[in-house]
Amino acid sequence: MAAPAEQAGLVRVESGDILLRHPLVRVAIYQTATFADRREAHLALAAALAHEPDRRARHLAAALGPDEAVADALEESAERSRRRGGYAAAATALERAAELTPDSDQRAGRLLTAAAAAMYAGYPQWVGDIAPRVATLTDAPRLLAEASLRGGWSLAVTLRHDDALGFLLPVAESMATAEPELALDALGTASTPAHNSGDPFYRTELERIRTPIAPRLDRSDSLWTRLVSRSFAGREAALEHLNPKVDILREA
């Protein structure tokens, strides 16, 4: 069956293997194949790759529609990638797992995990693309707050300070009682854009929101929030206050 393609110079047969002459040939073959042919090929590859769970999961995901078992397999693959430090691969697998997840709240949760992996991979625009999709899937307050936190982070690291704080400060305030850990995460993320904005209003807001939360939590990252919310007369005064806190953070 490969003879015509081999005669045309598109493929080469060696030791029973069919080798494509160029990666674009692979793309052309895949794009011109019918959905039924692609599905059949992916299922055949998944069956042949039972000993390689990550590759098997990707082929099943390409062949099937919403399917919780396949979504679970992709989530497990993402966790293996994450443990190896492959956060981008983990985010890709989780984003696809979310697409295959029938339950909308669970789909939103997987999208948030994908956003976190994309954040650790260093892709703020990717995080900014994923986070807003959560709001179309759920009305659960915590999930929506986490989505705003991720979206706020993506804006903060791309230096859109005011826009970032417009996401992060409301999350911190709304979650202060119900989810103080999440609220402090939002404040910790907000601290850097608040500092970089140079606007004293944001320092005041950080301190106002932090004050009722901090006594209930023993977290080293609250120190940065406290420092940002304070006003110092000069560099020496700031360093005098900062250096002991750095020692605490190192111990933590």
C-alpha positions, 0 to 999 in steps of 0.5 A, spaced: 500 500 500 505 504 501 509 503 494 505 509 490 507 514 496 514 511 496 515 511 488 513 519 489 518 520 494 514 521 500 515 515 504 521 510 505 520 503 508 526 500 512 525 494 516 518 494 516 517 501 518 514 507 514 519 513 515 516 520 512 520 524 508 519 531 511 514 532 517 510 536 513 508 530 509 505 527 516 501 534 517 498 533 510 496 526 511 493 528 517 489 534 515 487 530 508 484 524 512 477 524 514 475 524 521 473 517 521 480 515 518 483 519 524 479 516 529 480 509 527 488 511 527 488 514 534 484 508 537 489 503 533 495 507 536 492 507 543 491 500 543 498 499 541 501 504 546 497 500 552 504 500 555 505 508 555 500 511 558 501 518 557 501 517 549 495 512 550 491 518 553 493 523 548 491 518 542 484 516 546 483 524 547 484 525 540 479 520 538 473 520 543 468 526 545 466 527 552 469 521 556 470 521 564 475 515 563 479 519 558 479 525 562 482 522 568 487 518 564 489 525 561 489 528 568 494 522 571 498 524 565 498 531 567 500 529 574 506 525 571 508 531 567 508 536 573 512 531 577 518 531 572 517 539 572 513 539 565 508 544 567 507 546 560 505 539 558 501 538 564 497 544 562 496 542 555 493 535 558 489 538 563 486 543 558 484 537 554 482 533 560 477 539 561 474 539 554 472 531 555 469 532 562 462 532 562 460 535 569 461 543 568 464 544 575 469 538 574 471 541 568 472 548 571 476 545 576 481 542 571 481 548 567 483 552 574 489 546 575 491 547 567 491 555 569 496 554 575 500 549 571 501 554 565 502 559 570 508 555 573 510 554 566 511 562 565 505 563 560 501 569 563 497 570 556 495 562 556 493 563 563 489 569 561 486 565 556 484 559 560 481 563 566 475 567 563 472 560 561 471 558 568 466 563 569 462 560 563 462 553 566 460 554 574 457 559 579 461 556 585 464 562 588 470 559 590 472 557 583 470 563 580 475 567 585 480 562 583 479 564 576 479 571 578 486 570 582 489 566 576 487 572 571 489 577 576 496 574 576 496 574 568 495 581 568 500 583 574 506 579 570 504 583 564 505 590 568 497 591 567 497 593 575 491 597 575 487 591 571 490 586 576 488 589 582 481 590 579 481 582 580 485 581 586 483 586 591 475 584 590 477 576 591 481 577 597 475 581 600 470 577 598 474 570 600 476 573 607 471 570 611 469 564 607 476 562 604 482 566 608 487 562 605 485 564 598 484 571 600 491 571 603 493 568 596 490 574 592 493 579 597 500 576 596 499 576 589 496 583 589 502 586 593 507 586 587 502 590 582 500 594 588 508 596 590 509 597 583 503 602 581 506 607 586 499 609 588 498 609 596 491 608 595 493 600 594 497 600 600 491 602 604 487 597 601 492 591 602 492 593 609 485 594 610 483 587 607 489 584 610 488 586 618 482 581 619 485 575 616 492 575 618 491 573 625 487 567 623 493 565 619 500 563 620 503 564 613 510 567 611 507 570 605 503 575 609 510 579 611 510 581 604 503 584 604 505 587 610 511 591 608 508 593 601 502 596 605 507 600 609 510 607 608 517 608 609 521 615 610 527 612 606 531 606 604 534 605 611 528 605 614 525 600 609 531 596 610 531 596 617 524 593 617 525 588 611 532 585 614 529 581 620 523 579 615 527 576 610 531 572 616 524 569 618 522 567 610 529 564 610 527 559 616 520 558 613 
